[in-house]
Amino acid sequence: MKYLTYTVAGYMLLALIWWSVLLTRNNQALLIARIEAMQLKYGKIYQTDSFNITNLPEYTQMVEKSERQHYMIIGEGIVFGVMLIIGIWFIQKSLDRELESAGKQKNFLLSVTHELKSPIASINLILQTLLRRDLNKEKSLELYKNALSESTRLEKLINNMLFTTKINTSYQYNFEPTDISQLTQENVQKFRFQYPEVHFRDDITNEIHTMVDREAYVSLLINLLENAEKYTGSSKEIFLSLHPSGTNTVILSVKDNGYGILPTEKDKVFDQFYRSGSEETRRTKGTGLGLYIVKKIVQAHKGKVRILDNQPAGSIIEVTLPLNITV
């Protein structure tokens, strides 16, 4: 498609140049014919073939008119050519965006298909094992925990998909006064319970009150934590902090010690369906929705989100929210 576009564009530019040359030649030929006709006219009047018509006002006007037409042809050709190039550039950019979007959606569908089938298959296998075998209590308890873990994973995936659909269409944010310190601590405890293998530390200032949509804020927080857990290193260390910054903002940051994010991808990872192209992150589970949800929620709260490099390894996702949001 790209080469076809370039071929058509090249043909149209060549055609434009060719017609501009033809019009210029025709304009010049027309001037010569008019000069010859004028020479013949005044030669008959004054009974001489050597009459000099270049001093006549009519000759000057005719030449000036021909020059204006010449410049008009060139000018219109240049303008049309530039507009053609710009139009083709916009078409190509739009096509590239559509192809990129189609590629992301294809990857998303493949990821979602795998992400949905994997926990369902695990749960089915566990249930079949429990039905067909007489297991001791300890082994049964382990299988029950695994089934619950897979069920929770499936629930989170579906919730993310549903929430993405809502924020892209008709989700109405319900801003209300909230102690986000307490709300953060409550969900941090849930996270600790769900991921006991993670070395989790937090530093949360008490009683930070602001206007937030509680459901959206919890989704933002959970996506940040699960993103850190997913991409953290083998030691699985995560650090969360929540502090006021001055009198007008509060900063929520989540640090991990994982693979990090390339500078060229720090903005792209917030795009819907996008997943980093590095091999390390490709091996992890995901659909490319988590950080997209984070960005949309932060924007709705009139805040900012950015990614910094953690030292010596990993990333820091920093969310800045206003303390006195006006809705």
Rosetta blueprint (number, residue, H / E / L):
1 M L
2 K H
3 Y H
4 L H
5 T H
6 Y H
7 T H
8 V H
9 A H
10 G H
11 Y H
12 M H
13 L H
14 L H
15 A H
16 L H
17 I H
18 W H
19 W H
20 S H
21 V H
22 L H
23 L H
24 T H
25 R H
26 N H
27 N H
28 Q H
29 A H
30 L H
31 L H
32 I H
33 A H
34 R H
35 I H
36 E H
37 A H
38 M H
39 Q H
40 L H
41 K H
42 Y H
43 G H
44 K H
45 I H
46 Y L
47 Q L
48 T L
49 D L
50 S L
51 F L
52 N L
53 I L
54 T L
55 N L
56 L L
57 P H
58 E H
59 Y H
60 T H
61 Q H
62 M H
63 V H
64 E H
65 K H
66 S H
67 E H
68 R H
69 Q H
70 H H
71 Y H
72 M H
73 I H
74 I H
75 G H
76 E H
77 G H
78 I H
79 V H
80 F H
81 G H
82 V H
83 M H
84 L H
85 I H
86 I H
87 G H
88 I H
89 W H
90 F H
91 I H
92 Q H
93 K H
94 S H
95 L H
96 D H
97 R H
98 E H
99 L H
100 E H
101 S H
102 A H
103 G H
104 K H
105 Q H
106 K H
107 N H
108 F H
109 L H
110 L H
111 S H
112 V H
113 T H
114 H H
115 E H
116 L H
117 K H
118 S H
119 P H
120 I H
121 A H
122 S H
123 I H
124 N H
125 L H
126 I H
127 L H
128 Q H
129 T H
130 L H
131 L H
132 R H
133 R L
134 D L
135 L L
136 N L
137 K H
138 E H
139 K H
140 S H
141 L H
142 E H
143 L H
144 Y H
145 K H
146 N H
147 A H
148 L H
149 S H
150 E H
151 S H
152 T H
153 R H
154 L H
155 E H
156 K H
157 L H
158 I H
159 N H
160 N H
161 M H
162 L H
163 F H
164 T H
165 T H
166 K H
167 I H
168 N H
169 T L
170 S L
171 Y L
172 Q L
173 Y L
174 N L
175 F E
176 E E
177 P E
178 T E
179 D E
180 I H
181 S H
182 Q H
183 L H
184 T H
185 Q H
186 E H
187 N H
188 V H
189 Q H
190 K H
191 F H
192 R H
193 F H
194 Q H
195 Y L
196 P L
197 E L
198 V L
199 H E
200 F E
201 R E
202 D E
203 D E
204 I E
205 T L
206 N L
207 E L
208 I L
209 H E
210 T E
211 M E
212 V E
213 D E
214 R H
215 E H
216 A H
217 Y H
218 V H
219 S H
220 L H
221 L H
222 I H
223 N H
224 L H
225 L H
226 E H
227 N H
228 A H
229 E H
230 K H
231 Y H
232 T L
233 G L
234 S L
235 S L
236 K L
237 E E
238 I E
239 F E
240 L E
241 S E
242 L E
243 H E
244 P E
245 S E
246 G L
247 T L
248 N L
249 T E
250 V E
251 I E
252 L E
253 S E
254 V E
255 K E
256 D E
257 N L
258 G L
259 Y L
260 G L
261 I L
262 L L
263 P H
264 T H
265 E H
266 K L
267 D L
268 K H
269 V H
270 F H
271 D L
272 Q L
273 F L
274 Y L
275 R L
276 S L
277 G L
278 S L
279 E H
280 E H
281 T H
282 R H
283 R L
284 T L
285 K L
286 G L
287 T L
288 G L
289 L L
290 G H
291 L H
292 Y H
293 I H
294 V H
295 K H
296 K H
297 I H
298 V H
299 Q H
300 A H
301 H L
302 K L
303 G L
304 K E
305 V E
306 R E
307 I E
308 L E
309 D E
310 N L
311 Q L
312 P L
313 A L
314 G L
315 S E
316 I E
317 I E
318 E E
319 V E
320 T E
321 L E
322 P E
323 L L
324 N L
325 I L
326 T L
327 V L
